[in-house]
């Protein structure tokens, strides 16, 4: 049997090894990446929900809040919308900078009386609590 020169065998072996490495990297990434969170921006009552990472937009009247609801529903950064007259609490999609989003919402909704960020993890870290609350889950609510 005739031996093949190393120059003819080596490139396919290297290509196969690289392809296997890339496939393994995608597989590991899929295992490590957390699952996508469901998005449901239909307004729901806030009662019964304990939010730990959200933006709260408070309006002067319930009418102003209701007028803003369609645009909250369409906001690509919103994952859930809760209402409690006359305010709307918005849970963000993972990776959203809550402070920057709050500034954006404040500029967009001129009829809003106040736009507040709820971030229990940051607040607990700033207060140096000896017994901090449990870490806020990705969902933004306990």
VOBA-1610 file (N, C-alpha, C; in pm, whole numbers, padded with zeros to 5 digits, always signed):
BEGIN
Unk+00084-00117+00000Unk+00000+00000+00000Unk+00088+00124+00000Unk+00054+00217-00081Unk+00135+00338-00098Unk+00099+00441+00008Unk+00200+00497+00072Unk+00176+00599+00176Unk+00153+00734+00109Unk+00055+00810+00165Unk+00028+00944+00112Unk+00124+01042+00177Unk+00169+01140+00104Unk+00257+01239+00164Unk+00181+01318+00271Unk+00255+01359+00372Unk+00198+01431+00486Unk+00125+01558+00440Unk+00172+01623+00337Unk+00111+01746+00286Unk-00029+01725+00233Unk-00063+01604+00189Unk-00197+01576+00137Unk-00293+01532+00247Unk-00244+01477+00355Unk-00328+01425+00463Unk-00354+01531+00570Unk-00257+01612+00596Unk-00266+01709+00705Unk-00377+01813+00690Unk-00399+01878+00574Unk-00506+01979+00564Unk-00645+01925+00594Unk-00685+01807+00541Unk-00818+01758+00577Unk-00831+01724+00725Unk-00724+01675+00785Unk-00727+01644+00929Unk-00743+01772+01010Unk-00674+01876+00973Unk-00684+02004+01044Unk-00824+02062+01026Unk-00878+02056+00904Unk-01013+02108+00879Unk-01116+02032+00961Unk-01103+01901+00969Unk-01195+01819+01049Unk-01185+01854+01197Unk-01065+01873+01248Unk-01045+01909+01388Unk-01105+02047+01418Unk-01088+02142+01327Unk-01146+02276+01347Unk-01298+02271+01345Unk-01355+02194+01253Unk-01501+02182+01246Unk-01556+02119+01373Unk-01487+02017+01424Unk-01530+01954+01549Unk-01521+02052+01665Unk-01417+02133+01668Unk-01400+02232+01775Unk-01509+02338+01770Unk-01544+02384+01652Unk-01650+02484+01637Unk-01784+02425+01678Unk-01810+02301+01637Unk-01934+02235+01677Unk-01943+02218+01828Unk-01833+02181+01890Unk-01830+02166+02036Unk-01853+02301+02104Unk-01797+02407+02051Unk-01816+02541+02109Unk-01963+02582+02104Unk-02030+02559+01992Unk-02172+02592+01982Unk-02256+02507+02078Unk-02221+02380+02093Unk-02293+02292+02184Unk-02278+02340+02328Unk-02157+02373+02370Unk-02133+02421+02506Unk-02205+02554+02529Unk-02203+02643+02429Unk-02272+02771+02441Unk-02422+02751+02460Unk-02479+02657+02387Unk-02622+02628+02400Unk-02655+02574+02538Unk-02566+02498+02597Unk-02589+02444+02731Unk-02577+02551+02838Unk-02482+02643+02821Unk-02454+02745+02922Unk-02551+02862+02914Unk-02595+02900+02795Unk-02682+03016+02776Unk-02817+02989+02842Unk-02863+03083+02925Unk-02993+03063+02988Unk-03105+03068+02885Unk-03214+02999+02912Unk-03325+03001+02817Unk-03386+03140+02806Unk-03446+03166+02691Unk-03513+03294+02670Unk-03633+03306+02764Unk-03654+03425+02815Unk-03770+03448+02901Unk-03890+03483+02815Unk-04008+03438+02855Unk-04127+03470+02777Unk-04158+03619+02781Unk-04208+03670+02672Unk-04248+03810+02663Unk-04400+03815+02655Unk-04460+03890+02747Unk-04604+03911+02747Unk-04629+04053+02794Unk-04647+04144+02701Unk-04661+04285+02737Unk-04806+04329+02747Unk-04899+04235+02753Unk-05038+04272+02779Unk-05046+04315+02926Unk-05095+04434+02953Unk-05097+04483+03091Unk-05172+04389+03184Unk-05111+04364+03300Unk-05170+04278+03402Unk-05167+04354+03535Unk-05256+04322+03628Unk-05254+04389+03758Unk-05124+04358+03833Unk-05073+04457+03902Unk-04949+04442+03979Unk-04971+04358+04105Unk-05091+04357+04156Unk-05121+04284+04280Unk-05071+04140+04272Unk-05001+04099+04377Unk-04950+03963+04384Unk-04811+03946+04327Unk-04751+04050+04273Unk-04617+04042+04215Unk-04521+04126+04301Unk-04405+04071+04330Unk-04301+04143+04403Unk-04186+04166+04307Unk-04172+04289+04261Unk-04071+04322+04160Unk-03940+04359+04228Unk-03829+04313+04171Unk-03698+04347+04226Unk-03609+04415+04122Unk-03651+04420+03997Unk-03576+04489+03892Unk-03677+04534+03787Unk-03711+04662+03790Unk-03815+04714+03699Unk-03802+04865+03688Unk-03876+04921+03594Unk-03889+05066+03581Unk-04037+05097+03603Unk-04062+05190+03694Unk-04200+05229+03726Unk-04224+05369+03672Unk-04327+05382+03589Unk-04364+05512+03531Unk-04496+05552+03597Unk-04491+05663+03673Unk-04609+05712+03746Unk-04663+05836+03674Unk-04792+05833+03646Unk-04857+05943+03575Unk-04944+06022+03672Unk-04986+06140+03630Unk-05073+06224+03712Unk-05215+06169+03717Unk-05254+06098+03611Unk-05390+06044+03608Unk-05388+05904+03546Unk-05492+05829+03575Unk-05503+05696+03517Unk-05523+05705+03366Unk-05590+05811+03320Unk-05610+05830+03176Unk-05478+05844+03103Unk-05384+05923+03161Unk-05252+05939+03099Unk-05179+05804+03093Unk-05192+05727+03201Unk-05127+05596+03205Unk-05187+05504+03099Unk-05319+05502+03089Unk-05387+05416+02990Unk-05350+05457+02847Unk-05330+05586+02824Unk-05289+05633+02691Unk-05149+05584+02655Unk-05064+05562+02755Unk-04927+05517+02730Unk-04916+05365+02713Unk-05016+05291+02757Unk-05008+05144+02755Unk-04977+05084+02617Unk-05039+05132+02507Unk-05004+05072+02378Unk-04856+05084+02344Unk-04795+05196+02378Unk-04653+05209+02345Unk-04566+05126+02439Unk-04610+05103+02563Unk-04537+05011+02652Unk-04540+04871+02592Unk-04657+04832+02541Unk-04673+04699+02481Unk-04578+04679+02363Unk-04554+04786+02286Unk-04471+04776+02166Unk-04322+04802+02191Unk-04285+04838+02313Unk-04146+04869+02344Unk-04063+04740+02341Unk-03960+04732+02257Unk-03881+04610+02247Unk-03803+04577+02375Unk-03788+04672+02465Unk-03717+04646+02591Unk-03810+04593+02699Unk-03942+04602+02677Unk-04039+04556+02776Unk-04064+04407+02761Unk-04060+04338+02876Unk-04091+04194+02878Unk-04225+04167+02943Unk-04260+04244+03046Unk-04390+04233+03113Unk-04434+04374+03152Unk-04563+04398+03154Unk-04619+04527+03192Unk-04724+04502+03300Unk-04704+04567+03415Unk-04800+04558+03525Unk-04858+04696+03551Unk-04987+04703+03583Unk-05050+04832+03610Unk-05104+04836+03753Unk-05096+04954+03810Unk-05149+04982+03944Unk-05177+05132+03944Unk-05303+05171+03925Unk-05337+05312+03895Unk-05266+05411+03987Unk-05214+05518+03930Unk-05195+05552+03788Unk-05052+05525+03743Unk-05000+05406+03769Unk-04862+05377+03730Unk-04852+05244+03655Unk-04743+05232+03580Unk-04712+05109+03507Unk-04572+05066+03548Unk-04559+04939+03584Unk-04429+04881+03619Unk-04386+04792+03504Unk-04266+04817+03453Unk-04218+04748+03334Unk-04099+04659+03369Unk-04112+04530+03343Unk-03999+04438+03355Unk-03929+04438+03220Unk-03797+04440+03224Unk-03719+04450+03100Unk-03675+04314+03050Unk-03646+04308+02921Unk-03582+04189+02866Unk-03440+04185+02924Unk-03385+04065+02944Unk-03251+04055+03000Unk-03149+04135+02919Unk-03058+04197+02991Unk-02953+04277+02928Unk-02986+04424+02912Unk-03108+04464+02950Unk-03146+04605+02938Unk-03088+04684+03054Unk-03027+04797+03023Unk-02978+04889+03126Unk-03098+04965+03180Unk-03140+04933+03303Unk-03262+04993+03359Unk-03251+05144+03373Unk-03135+05193+03415Unk-03119+05337+03432Unk-03133+05412+03299Unk-03067+05361+03197Unk-03074+05424+03064Unk-03216+05416+03009Unk-03283+05301+03030Unk-03420+05285+02983Unk-03513+05382+03055Unk-03492+05400+03185Unk-03575+05494+03262Unk-03558+05636+03208Unk-03436+05675+03174Unk-03413+05809+03118Unk-03484+05823+02983Unk-03477+05718+02903Unk-03544+05718+02773Unk-03696+05732+02790Unk-03752+05656+02886Unk-03897+05663+02911Unk-03937+05799+02965Unk-03854+05857+03049Unk-03885+05989+03105Unk-03890+06094+02994Unk-03800+06083+02899Unk-03800+06177+02786Unk-03919+06152+02693Unk-03961+06027+02679Unk-04069+05993+02588Unk-04207+06030+02644Unk-04225+06013+02774Unk-04357+06037+02835Unk-04354+06165+02917Unk-04382+06274+02851Unk-04380+06406+02915Unk-04491+06421+03019Unk-04597+06341+03008Unk-04707+06349+03105Unk-04677+06267+03231Unk-04564+06196+03232Unk-04528+06116+03350Unk-04483+06208+03462Unk-04535+06182+03580Unk-04495+06258+03697Unk-04357+06216+03745Unk-04330+06083+03734Unk-04204+06032+03786Unk-04171+05899+03716Unk-04043+05876+03694Unk-03994+05749+03641Unk-03889+05699+03739Unk-03913+05580+03796Unk-03828+05527+03902Unk-03772+05391+03863Unk-03647+05367+03903Unk-03586+05236+03880Unk-03591+05158+04010Unk-03643+05035+04003Unk-03637+04942+04115Unk-03526+04845+04083Unk-03421+04843+04165Unk-03309+04750+04145Unk-03260+04708+04283Unk-03320+04602+04338Unk-03290+04561+04475Unk-03145+04516+04493Unk-03085+04456+04390Unk-02945+04412+04403Unk-02851+04531+04421Unk-02869+04635+04340Unk-02785+04755+04349Unk-02808+04826+04482Unk-02934+04837+04524Unk-02966+04904+04650Unk-02905+04829+04767Unk-02915+04697+04768Unk-02857+04617+04876Unk-02706+04632+04881Unk-02641+04637+04764Unk-02495+04654+04759Unk-02453+04791+04811Unk-02530+04894+04779Unk-02497+05029+04825Unk-02515+05044+04976Unk-02611+04971+05032Unk-02638+04982+05176Unk-02547+04894+05260Unk-02469+04806+05198Unk-02381+04713+05270Unk-02456+04640+05381Unk-02567+04581+05345Unk-02649+04509+05443Unk-02578+04383+05490Unk-02588+04355+05621Unk-02527+04232+05673Unk-02608+04110+05632Unk-02737+04129+05612Unk-02824+04020+05565Unk-02901+04070+05443Unk-02835+04074+05325Unk-02902+04127+05206Unk-03017+04036+05163Unk-03112+04093+05091Unk-03224+04012+05039Unk-03170+03912+04937Unk-03249+03811+04904Unk-03204+03717+04801Unk-03179+03789+04669Unk-03083+03738+04593Unk-03050+03800+04464Unk-03172+03795+04373Unk-03191+03906+04302Unk-03304+03918+04211Unk-03284+03824+04093Unk-03384+03739+04064Unk-03371+03648+03948Unk-03381+03723+03817Unk-03339+03659+03708Unk-03344+03720+03575Unk-03483+03770+03539Unk-03584+03705+03591Unk-03721+03742+03557Unk-03758+03880+03608Unk-03684+03932+03709Unk-03712+04065+03762Unk-03812+04067+03874Unk-03859+03950+03916Unk-03952+03944+04028Unk-03928+03817+04108Unk-03956+03827+04238Unk-03940+03710+04326Unk-04060+03620+04312
//
